[in-house]
Amino acid sequence: MDLLIVLTYVALAWAVFKIFRIPVNQWTLATAALGGIFIVSGLILLMNYNHPYTYTAQKAVISIPITPQVTGVVSEVTDKNNLLIRKGEVLFKIDPTRYQARVDRLQADLVTATHGVQTLKGQLSEAQANTTRVSAERDRLYKDYQRYLKGSQARVNPFSESDIDNARQNYLAQDAMVKASVAEQAQVQSQLDSMVNGEQSQIVSLRAQLTEAKYNLDQTIIRAPSDGYATQVLIRPGTYAAALPLRPVMVFIPDQKRQIVAQFRQNSLLRLEAGDEAEVVFNALPGQVFRGKLSSILPVVPGGSYQAQGALQSLTVVPGTDGVLALIDLEPNAGVDALPDGIYAQVAVYSDHFAHVSVMRKVLLRMTSWMHYLYLDH
């Protein structure tokens, strides 16, 4: 663009020499050259500081890498390649056989565990009844044993030592049965008392596993996260899609506001402010200029970010060589919307300082746009 200014001045100087018939000699040529140096330099400096221009701009878009949450063989792929896809529509499917089988098995285990709790309750009731029965029999045998002991202490002992010993052994055997029944009852009760939030722990565990299994089954159908389109769909039925390692199998472009990301010299920060008027031209649309607004300036320079790596970090770039990124919001335009995302552009931003100089920047930007008609393929 600076070359255009120089050429424009040369053309004007030549016209002045011809129109006013100024003699061409060393003095007039030196005057024209020196005047050109001061005038062109002044205009370039004023424009660069107050109405900066950059050829490093791009119609940027954010893409979403689609990585499956489960692993398996792709069974179905959408045929809407580069077409609008609504949120929730199927992008591709993974064979669900293995995940459906796990859901079915856990559902069966849950039913079994639920019936198992009812069985434990029945066993507890049976153990309680058994404890009551053997306790009553133990009490009866104890009374018999005590009767035999009292009889042995009388003057006339109607019982033999053998009778007394048998009564004692019968009582002790029955007392052991009571203790065994109480232990069995306590064991069943402990299983029933294993509760989580008012529900038996085994059932809670199975429900959690079933929820996870159903989630994994749902993840065999990968859906669009928002309105947008899938581009370069390279997977086909039979492709093996893996959750780990993280390797996207599809790129999804969400439907979003199109913005121009422009990289300006750091010197341009002296004048750039959000809300400044901006104009954009595209190589693909020669002769056309599109209006917009400077929406924001990114608060960080990409080359100046560092991450902890366990070692001292040096500068990654030479200071001053990395540009400042700015976002340009364009006015609605069907021609711009039809352009492929990622296409390059040139941008000029007009500040409120030296507004009259912006006319020259606008003229030069339009000359640049018209020059896009000229290109040569090597």
Contacts in CASP RR format, 6 or more apart in sequence:
PFRMAT RR
TARGET T0000
AUTHOR 0000-0000-0000
METHOD contacts of the structure
MODEL  1
MDLLIVLTYVALAWAVFKIFRIPVNQWTLATAALGGIFIVSGLILLMNYN
HPYTYTAQKAVISIPITPQVTGVVSEVTDKNNLLIRKGEVLFKIDPTRYQ
ARVDRLQADLVTATHGVQTLKGQLSEAQANTTRVSAERDRLYKDYQRYLK
GSQARVNPFSESDIDNARQNYLAQDAMVKASVAEQAQVQSQLDSMVNGEQ
SQIVSLRAQLTEAKYNLDQTIIRAPSDGYATQVLIRPGTYAAALPLRPVM
VFIPDQKRQIVAQFRQNSLLRLEAGDEAEVVFNALPGQVFRGKLSSILPV
VPGGSYQAQGALQSLTVVPGTDGVLALIDLEPNAGVDALPDGIYAQVAVY
SDHFAHVSVMRKVLLRMTSWMHYLYLDH
1 53 0 8 1.000
1 364 0 8 1.000
1 365 0 8 1.000
1 368 0 8 1.000
2 44 0 8 1.000
4 364 0 8 1.000
4 367 0 8 1.000
4 368 0 8 1.000
5 40 0 8 1.000
5 43 0 8 1.000
5 44 0 8 1.000
5 360 0 8 1.000
5 364 0 8 1.000
6 40 0 8 1.000
9 36 0 8 1.000
9 39 0 8 1.000
9 40 0 8 1.000
13 32 0 8 1.000
13 36 0 8 1.000
16 22 0 8 1.000
17 24 0 8 1.000
17 28 0 8 1.000
17 32 0 8 1.000
22 28 0 8 1.000
43 357 0 8 1.000
43 360 0 8 1.000
46 354 0 8 1.000
46 357 0 8 1.000
47 53 0 8 1.000
47 357 0 8 1.000
47 358 0 8 1.000
47 360 0 8 1.000
47 361 0 8 1.000
48 265 0 8 1.000
48 267 0 8 1.000
48 268 0 8 1.000
49 267 0 8 1.000
49 268 0 8 1.000
49 270 0 8 1.000
49 271 0 8 1.000
49 353 0 8 1.000
50 271 0 8 1.000
50 351 0 8 1.000
50 353 0 8 1.000
50 354 0 8 1.000
50 357 0 8 1.000
50 358 0 8 1.000
51 271 0 8 1.000
51 348 0 8 1.000
51 349 0 8 1.000
51 350 0 8 1.000
51 351 0 8 1.000
51 354 0 8 1.000
51 357 0 8 1.000
51 358 0 8 1.000
51 361 0 8 1.000
52 264 0 8 1.000
52 265 0 8 1.000
52 268 0 8 1.000
52 271 0 8 1.000
52 272 0 8 1.000
52 348 0 8 1.000
52 349 0 8 1.000
53 346 0 8 1.000
53 347 0 8 1.000
53 348 0 8 1.000
53 349 0 8 1.000
53 361 0 8 1.000
53 364 0 8 1.000
53 365 0 8 1.000
54 262 0 8 1.000
54 263 0 8 1.000
54 264 0 8 1.000
54 265 0 8 1.000
54 346 0 8 1.000
54 347 0 8 1.000
55 346 0 8 1.000
56 262 0 8 1.000
56 263 0 8 1.000
57 260 0 8 1.000
57 261 0 8 1.000
57 262 0 8 1.000
57 263 0 8 1.000
57 280 0 8 1.000
57 328 0 8 1.000
57 344 0 8 1.000
57 345 0 8 1.000
57 346 0 8 1.000
57 347 0 8 1.000
58 260 0 8 1.000
58 261 0 8 1.000
58 262 0 8 1.000
58 342 0 8 1.000
58 343 0 8 1.000
58 344 0 8 1.000
58 345 0 8 1.000
59 258 0 8 1.000
59 259 0 8 1.000
59 260 0 8 1.000
59 282 0 8 1.000
59 336 0 8 1.000
59 339 0 8 1.000
59 340 0 8 1.000
59 341 0 8 1.000
59 342 0 8 1.000
59 343 0 8 1.000
59 344 0 8 1.000
59 345 0 8 1.000
60 259 0 8 1.000
60 260 0 8 1.000
60 261 0 8 1.000
60 341 0 8 1.000
60 342 0 8 1.000
61 253 0 8 1.000
61 256 0 8 1.000
61 258 0 8 1.000
61 341 0 8 1.000
61 342 0 8 1.000
62 254 0 8 1.000
62 256 0 8 1.000
63 251 0 8 1.000
63 252 0 8 1.000
63 253 0 8 1.000
63 254 0 8 1.000
64 225 0 8 1.000
64 251 0 8 1.000
64 252 0 8 1.000
64 253 0 8 1.000
64 254 0 8 1.000
65 248 0 8 1.000
65 250 0 8 1.000
65 251 0 8 1.000
65 252 0 8 1.000
66 91 0 8 1.000
66 222 0 8 1.000
66 230 0 8 1.000
66 248 0 8 1.000
66 249 0 8 1.000
66 250 0 8 1.000
66 251 0 8 1.000
66 252 0 8 1.000
67 243 0 8 1.000
67 246 0 8 1.000
67 247 0 8 1.000
67 248 0 8 1.000
67 249 0 8 1.000
68 94 0 8 1.000
68 219 0 8 1.000
68 222 0 8 1.000
68 241 0 8 1.000
68 242 0 8 1.000
68 243 0 8 1.000
68 249 0 8 1.000
69 216 0 8 1.000
69 219 0 8 1.000
69 243 0 8 1.000
70 94 0 8 1.000
70 99 0 8 1.000
70 216 0 8 1.000
70 219 0 8 1.000
70 220 0 8 1.000
70 243 0 8 1.000
71 94 0 8 1.000
71 240 0 8 1.000
71 241 0 8 1.000
71 242 0 8 1.000
71 243 0 8 1.000
71 244 0 8 1.000
72 94 0 8 1.000
72 95 0 8 1.000
72 98 0 8 1.000
72 220 0 8 1.000
72 240 0 8 1.000
72 241 0 8 1.000
72 242 0 8 1.000
73 94 0 8 1.000
73 95 0 8 1.000
73 238 0 8 1.000
73 239 0 8 1.000
73 240 0 8 1.000
73 241 0 8 1.000
74 92 0 8 1.000
74 93 0 8 1.000
74 94 0 8 1.000
74 95 0 8 1.000
74 235 0 8 1.000
74 236 0 8 1.000
74 237 0 8 1.000
74 238 0 8 1.000
74 239 0 8 1.000
74 240 0 8 1.000
74 241 0 8 1.000
74 249 0 8 1.000
75 93 0 8 1.000
75 94 0 8 1.000
75 95 0 8 1.000
75 237 0 8 1.000
75 238 0 8 1.000
76 90 0 8 1.000
76 92 0 8 1.000
76 93 0 8 1.000
76 237 0 8 1.000
77 91 0 8 1.000
77 92 0 8 1.000
77 93 0 8 1.000
77 233 0 8 1.000
77 235 0 8 1.000
77 236 0 8 1.000
77 237 0 8 1.000
78 85 0 8 1.000
78 89 0 8 1.000
78 90 0 8 1.000
78 91 0 8 1.000
78 92 0 8 1.000
78 230 0 8 1.000
78 233 0 8 1.000
80 89 0 8 1.000
80 229 0 8 1.000
80 230 0 8 1.000
81 230 0 8 1.000
81 231 0 8 1.000
81 233 0 8 1.000
82 229 0 8 1.000
82 230 0 8 1.000
82 231 0 8 1.000
83 229 0 8 1.000
84 227 0 8 1.000
84 228 0 8 1.000
84 229 0 8 1.000
84 255 0 8 1.000
85 91 0 8 1.000
85 224 0 8 1.000
85 227 0 8 1.000
85 228 0 8 1.000
85 229 0 8 1.000
85 230 0 8 1.000
86 224 0 8 1.000
86 227 0 8 1.000
87 223 0 8 1.000
87 224 0 8 1.000
87 225 0 8 1.000
87 226 0 8 1.000
87 227 0 8 1.000
88 223 0 8 1.000
88 224 0 8 1.000
88 225 0 8 1.000
89 223 0 8 1.000
89 224 0 8 1.000
90 221 0 8 1.000
90 222 0 8 1.000
90 223 0 8 1.000
90 224 0 8 1.000
91 222 0 8 1.000
91 223 0 8 1.000
91 224 0 8 1.000
91 230 0 8 1.000
91 250 0 8 1.000
91 252 0 8 1.000
92 222 0 8 1.000
92 235 0 8 1.000
92 241 0 8 1.000
92 249 0 8 1.000
92 250 0 8 1.000
93 220 0 8 1.000
93 221 0 8 1.000
93 222 0 8 1.000
94 219 0 8 1.000
94 220 0 8 1.000
94 221 0 8 1.000
94 222 0 8 1.000
94 241 0 8 1.000
95 220 0 8 1.000
96 217 0 8 1.000
96 220 0 8 1.000
96 221 0 8 1.000
99 213 0 8 1.000
99 216 0 8 1.000
99 217 0 8 1.000
99 220 0 8 1.000
100 217 0 8 1.000
102 213 0 8 1.000
102 216 0 8 1.000
102 217 0 8 1.000
103 210 0 8 1.000
103 213 0 8 1.000
103 214 0 8 1.000
103 217 0 8 1.000
106 206 0 8 1.000
106 209 0 8 1.000
106 210 0 8 1.000
106 213 0 8 1.000
107 210 0 8 1.000
109 206 0 8 1.000
110 203 0 8 1.000
110 206 0 8 1.000
110 207 0 8 1.000
110 210 0 8 1.000
113 200 0 8 1.000
113 202 0 8 1.000
113 203 0 8 1.000
113 206 0 8 1.000
114 203 0 8 1.000
117 192 0 8 1.000
117 200 0 8 1.000
117 203 0 8 1.000
120 188 0 8 1.000
120 191 0 8 1.000
120 192 0 8 1.000
121 192 0 8 1.000
123 188 0 8 1.000
124 185 0 8 1.000
124 188 0 8 1.000
124 189 0 8 1.000
124 192 0 8 1.000
127 181 0 8 1.000
127 184 0 8 1.000
127 185 0 8 1.000
127 188 0 8 1.000
128 185 0 8 1.000
130 181 0 8 1.000
130 184 0 8 1.000
131 178 0 8 1.000
131 181 0 8 1.000
131 182 0 8 1.000
131 185 0 8 1.000
134 174 0 8 1.000
134 177 0 8 1.000
134 178 0 8 1.000
134 181 0 8 1.000
135 178 0 8 1.000
135 181 0 8 1.000
137 174 0 8 1.000
137 177 0 8 1.000
138 171 0 8 1.000
138 174 0 8 1.000
138 175 0 8 1.000
138 177 0 8 1.000
138 178 0 8 1.000
141 167 0 8 1.000
141 170 0 8 1.000
141 171 0 8 1.000
141 174 0 8 1.000
142 171 0 8 1.000
142 175 0 8 1.000
144 167 0 8 1.000
144 170 0 8 1.000
144 171 0 8 1.000
145 164 0 8 1.000
145 167 0 8 1.000
145 168 0 8 1.000
145 170 0 8 1.000
145 171 0 8 1.000
147 167 0 8 1.000
148 159 0 8 1.000
148 163 0 8 1.000
148 164 0 8 1.000
148 167 0 8 1.000
148 168 0 8 1.000
149 164 0 8 1.000
151 157 0 8 1.000
151 158 0 8 1.000
151 159 0 8 1.000
152 159 0 8 1.000
152 164 0 8 1.000
192 200 0 8 1.000
194 200 0 8 1.000
194 201 0 8 1.000
194 202 0 8 1.000
195 201 0 8 1.000
196 204 0 8 1.000
197 204 0 8 1.000
224 230 0 8 1.000
224 252 0 8 1.000
225 252 0 8 1.000
225 254 0 8 1.000
226 254 0 8 1.000
226 255 0 8 1.000
227 254 0 8 1.000
227 255 0 8 1.000
228 252 0 8 1.000
228 253 0 8 1.000
228 254 0 8 1.000
228 255 0 8 1.000
229 252 0 8 1.000
229 253 0 8 1.000
229 255 0 8 1.000
230 250 0 8 1.000
230 251 0 8 1.000
230 252 0 8 1.000
230 253 0 8 1.000
231 251 0 8 1.000
231 253 0 8 1.000
232 251 0 8 1.000
233 250 0 8 1.000
234 249 0 8 1.000
234 250 0 8 1.000
235 241 0 8 1.000
235 249 0 8 1.000
235 250 0 8 1.000
239 249 0 8 1.000
241 249 0 8 1.000
253 341 0 8 1.000
257 329 0 8 1.000
258 330 0 8 1.000
258 336 0 8 1.000
258 337 0 8 1.000
258 341 0 8 1.000
259 295 0 8 1.000
259 327 0 8 1.000
259 328 0 8 1.000
259 329 0 8 1.000
259 330 0 8 1.000
260 280 0 8 1.000
260 327 0 8 1.000
260 328 0 8 1.000
260 329 0 8 1.000
260 330 0 8 1.000
260 345 0 8 1.000
260 347 0 8 1.000
261 325 0 8 1.000
261 326 0 8 1.000
261 327 0 8 1.000
261 328 0 8 1.000
262 325 0 8 1.000
262 326 0 8 1.000
262 327 0 8 1.000
262 328 0 8 1.000
262 345 0 8 1.000
262 347 0 8 1.000
262 349 0 8 1.000
263 323 0 8 1.000
263 324 0 8 1.000
263 325 0 8 1.000
263 326 0 8 1.000
264 272 0 8 1.000
264 323 0 8 1.000
264 324 0 8 1.000
264 326 0 8 1.000
264 349 0 8 1.000
265 323 0 8 1.000
265 324 0 8 1.000
266 301 0 8 1.000
266 320 0 8 1.000
266 322 0 8 1.000
266 323 0 8 1.000
266 324 0 8 1.000
268 324 0 8 1.000
268 349 0 8 1.000
269 297 0 8 1.000
269 324 0 8 1.000
271 351 0 8 1.000
271 353 0 8 1.000
272 294 0 8 1.000
272 297 0 8 1.000
272 324 0 8 1.000
272 326 0 8 1.000
272 349 0 8 1.000
272 351 0 8 1.000
273 294 0 8 1.000
273 351 0 8 1.000
274 294 0 8 1.000
274 295 0 8 1.000
274 296 0 8 1.000
274 297 0 8 1.000
275 293 0 8 1.000
275 294 0 8 1.000
275 295 0 8 1.000
276 293 0 8 1.000
276 294 0 8 1.000
276 349 0 8 1.000
276 350 0 8 1.000
276 351 0 8 1.000
276 352 0 8 1.000
277 291 0 8 1.000
277 292 0 8 1.000
277 293 0 8 1.000
277 294 0 8 1.000
277 349 0 8 1.000
277 350 0 8 1.000
278 291 0 8 1.000
278 292 0 8 1.000
278 293 0 8 1.000
278 294 0 8 1.000
278 328 0 8 1.000
278 347 0 8 1.000
278 348 0 8 1.000
278 349 0 8 1.000
278 350 0 8 1.000
279 289 0 8 1.000
279 290 0 8 1.000
279 291 0 8 1.000
279 292 0 8 1.000
279 347 0 8 1.000
279 348 0 8 1.000
279 350 0 8 1.000
279 362 0 8 1.000
279 365 0 8 1.000
280 289 0 8 1.000
280 290 0 8 1.000
280 291 0 8 1.000
280 292 0 8 1.000
280 328 0 8 1.000
280 330 0 8 1.000
280 345 0 8 1.000
280 346 0 8 1.000
280 347 0 8 1.000
281 287 0 8 1.000
281 288 0 8 1.000
281 289 0 8 1.000
281 290 0 8 1.000
281 345 0 8 1.000
281 346 0 8 1.000
281 365 0 8 1.000
281 366 0 8 1.000
281 368 0 8 1.000
281 369 0 8 1.000
281 372 0 8 1.000
282 288 0 8 1.000
282 290 0 8 1.000
282 336 0 8 1.000
282 339 0 8 1.000
282 343 0 8 1.000
282 344 0 8 1.000
282 345 0 8 1.000
282 372 0 8 1.000
283 343 0 8 1.000
283 344 0 8 1.000
283 345 0 8 1.000
283 372 0 8 1.000
284 339 0 8 1.000
284 343 0 8 1.000
285 335 0 8 1.000
285 336 0 8 1.000
285 339 0 8 1.000
285 372 0 8 1.000
286 369 0 8 1.000
286 370 0 8 1.000
286 371 0 8 1.000
286 372 0 8 1.000
286 373 0 8 1.000
287 366 0 8 1.000
287 369 0 8 1.000
287 370 0 8 1.000
287 372 0 8 1.000
287 373 0 8 1.000
288 369 0 8 1.000
289 365 0 8 1.000
289 366 0 8 1.000
289 369 0 8 1.000
290 330 0 8 1.000
290 331 0 8 1.000
290 333 0 8 1.000
290 336 0 8 1.000
291 330 0 8 1.000
291 331 0 8 1.000
292 328 0 8 1.000
292 329 0 8 1.000
292 330 0 8 1.000
292 331 0 8 1.000
293 328 0 8 1.000
293 329 0 8 1.000
294 326 0 8 1.000
294 327 0 8 1.000
294 328 0 8 1.000
294 349 0 8 1.000
295 327 0 8 1.000
295 328 0 8 1.000
295 329 0 8 1.000
296 326 0 8 1.000
296 327 0 8 1.000
297 324 0 8 1.000
297 325 0 8 1.000
297 326 0 8 1.000
297 327 0 8 1.000
298 324 0 8 1.000
298 325 0 8 1.000
298 326 0 8 1.000
298 327 0 8 1.000
301 322 0 8 1.000
301 323 0 8 1.000
301 324 0 8 1.000
301 325 0 8 1.000
302 322 0 8 1.000
302 325 0 8 1.000
303 316 0 8 1.000
303 317 0 8 1.000
303 322 0 8 1.000
304 316 0 8 1.000
304 317 0 8 1.000
304 322 0 8 1.000
306 313 0 8 1.000
306 316 0 8 1.000
326 349 0 8 1.000
328 347 0 8 1.000
328 349 0 8 1.000
330 336 0 8 1.000
346 365 0 8 1.000
346 368 0 8 1.000
348 361 0 8 1.000
348 362 0 8 1.000
348 365 0 8 1.000
350 358 0 8 1.000
350 361 0 8 1.000
350 362 0 8 1.000
END
